[in-house]
């Protein structure tokens, strides 16, 4: 026999129609194939409220957290996002006539749509930097994809030989915590790494220059003159190109600024807001290289192999991949405007 909550609107209408036609509860149950209790409850609800509900009859223990309690629990969770389950439960029970346990609190929060998640890592943006990011977004909010195609993106990244991912999970028994197959080994400083400088535009991938260490202003000047300058003059012979660089100290050195002034008739240096990796699409190319490195069947065992693998992966990045990143720039600008210069999902 179907329960009240299992019946469709048509079936509940049949119950009401049978009773209004003069059939008894037993006759209606026999005719329609429902239980006498179901027939009785549906018709009683229709007589009292003028309608029938598809909601099941309440069963089990009454919920300890009503709508008012849920609002209170939501305020406590939002006031301190990092509070533990125990802390929120303790704060909730203060001043309440009926206290709840942690299990009830966890269940209620999940019903309200809250879940425990790792927070996204984003750069710290000061009030000054927030204002500069907003100014940049406003100045470029009318740029189209065609405008962004004239920008060459430049950045550095370091890739470690051995990188331990803290999000790796394993299946093990309680007494297997020190089993070799259940361990993740680490080495100091990741076993060393390779520092690379790369650039690209909508038209093509540019050079990827391994350095092995962080550069000073003199080293950066050699990269700019030997790699950036040929790329810009080749890709933008009409001198309508923009060169993007972040605000690293070596980028702001006097010898670098003087060099760009001497070549300002060949391309323009894009004035870049601080703490804005979300606006630089090359950051996503570094993620592509990192993922491909981890997906290798045979992982590099020394820095020379690591460097070769990075160069190979970079050279095989698809054109659709980096062009799509450049085409996302208008959306990135809109996201900064919406966040009033704050952090964005990019």
Residue pairs with C-beta under 8 A, 6 or more apart in sequence:
1 33
1 34
1 35
1 38
2 11
2 33
2 34
2 35
2 38
3 35
3 38
3 56
4 38
4 41
4 42
4 56
4 57
5 54
5 55
5 56
5 57
7 15
7 34
7 38
7 42
7 54
8 54
9 52
9 54
11 32
11 34
12 42
12 52
12 54
13 52
14 32
15 28
15 32
15 34
15 38
15 39
15 42
15 43
15 52
16 42
16 43
16 46
16 52
18 27
18 28
18 31
18 32
18 39
19 25
19 28
19 39
19 43
23 31
25 36
25 39
25 40
25 43
26 36
28 34
28 39
29 35
29 36
29 38
29 39
32 39
41 57
42 52
45 51
45 52
45 53
46 52
64 98
64 100
64 104
65 73
65 100
65 104
65 108
69 92
69 96
69 108
70 108
70 112
72 92
73 88
73 92
73 105
73 108
73 109
73 112
74 112
74 114
76 83
76 88
76 91
76 92
77 83
77 88
77 109
77 114
80 87
80 88
81 119
83 91
85 102
85 105
85 106
86 102
88 105
89 100
89 101
89 102
89 105
92 100
92 105
93 99
93 100
100 108
109 115
118 167
120 345
122 278
122 343
123 275
123 276
123 277
123 343
124 275
125 133
125 275
125 341
125 342
125 343
126 275
129 273
129 274
129 275
129 341
130 340
130 341
130 342
131 341
132 273
132 274
132 341
133 273
133 274
133 275
133 276
133 279
133 336
133 341
133 342
134 336
134 337
134 340
134 341
135 273
136 271
136 272
136 273
136 276
136 279
136 336
137 333
137 334
137 336
137 337
137 341
138 337
140 147
140 333
141 333
141 334
141 337
143 329
143 330
143 333
144 330
145 326
145 327
145 329
145 330
148 202
148 326
148 327
148 329
148 330
149 201
149 202
149 203
149 326
150 201
150 236
150 240
150 241
150 242
151 201
151 202
151 241
151 242
151 243
151 244
151 270
151 326
152 199
152 200
152 201
152 206
152 228
152 231
152 232
152 235
152 236
152 241
152 242
152 243
152 244
152 267
153 199
153 200
153 201
153 244
153 280
153 281
153 282
154 197
154 198
154 199
154 206
154 228
154 243
154 244
154 245
154 282
155 197
155 198
155 199
155 245
155 246
155 280
155 282
155 283
155 286
156 195
156 196
156 197
156 198
156 214
156 215
156 248
157 195
157 196
157 198
157 286
157 289
158 193
158 194
158 195
158 196
159 193
159 194
159 196
159 289
159 290
159 293
159 306
159 310
160 189
160 190
160 191
160 192
160 193
161 190
161 191
161 192
161 193
161 194
161 300
161 301
161 302
161 303
161 306
162 185
162 186
162 187
162 190
162 191
163 190
163 294
164 184
164 185
164 186
168 184
170 181
170 182
172 179
172 182
176 182
192 303
193 303
193 306
194 210
194 212
194 303
194 306
194 307
194 310
195 210
195 211
195 212
195 213
195 214
196 208
196 209
196 210
196 211
196 310
196 314
197 208
197 209
197 211
197 215
197 223
197 227
198 205
198 206
198 207
198 208
198 209
198 282
198 285
198 314
199 206
199 207
199 227
199 228
199 231
199 282
200 206
200 282
200 285
200 322
201 235
201 241
201 326
202 322
202 323
202 326
202 327
203 235
204 235
204 319
205 314
205 315
205 317
205 322
206 227
206 231
207 227
207 231
208 310
208 311
208 314
208 315
209 223
209 227
210 307
210 310
210 311
211 219
211 223
212 303
215 223
215 250
216 250
217 249
217 250
217 253
217 255
217 256
218 255
219 250
220 250
220 251
220 253
220 256
221 255
221 256
221 259
224 256
224 259
225 259
228 243
229 263
229 266
232 241
232 243
232 266
232 267
233 266
233 267
235 241
236 267
239 265
239 266
239 267
241 267
241 268
242 267
242 268
242 269
242 270
243 267
243 268
243 269
243 270
244 270
244 272
244 280
245 251
245 269
245 270
245 272
246 272
246 274
246 276
246 277
246 280
247 272
247 274
250 256
260 269
273 279
277 283
278 332
278 335
278 336
278 343
278 344
278 345
278 346
279 329
279 332
279 333
279 336
279 346
281 322
281 325
281 326
281 328
281 329
281 332
282 325
284 325
285 314
285 317
285 321
285 322
285 325
288 313
288 317
288 321
289 310
289 313
289 314
289 317
292 313
293 299
293 300
293 306
293 309
293 310
293 313
296 309
300 306
300 308
300 309
328 346
332 344
332 346
335 344
335 345
335 346
336 342
336 344
338 344
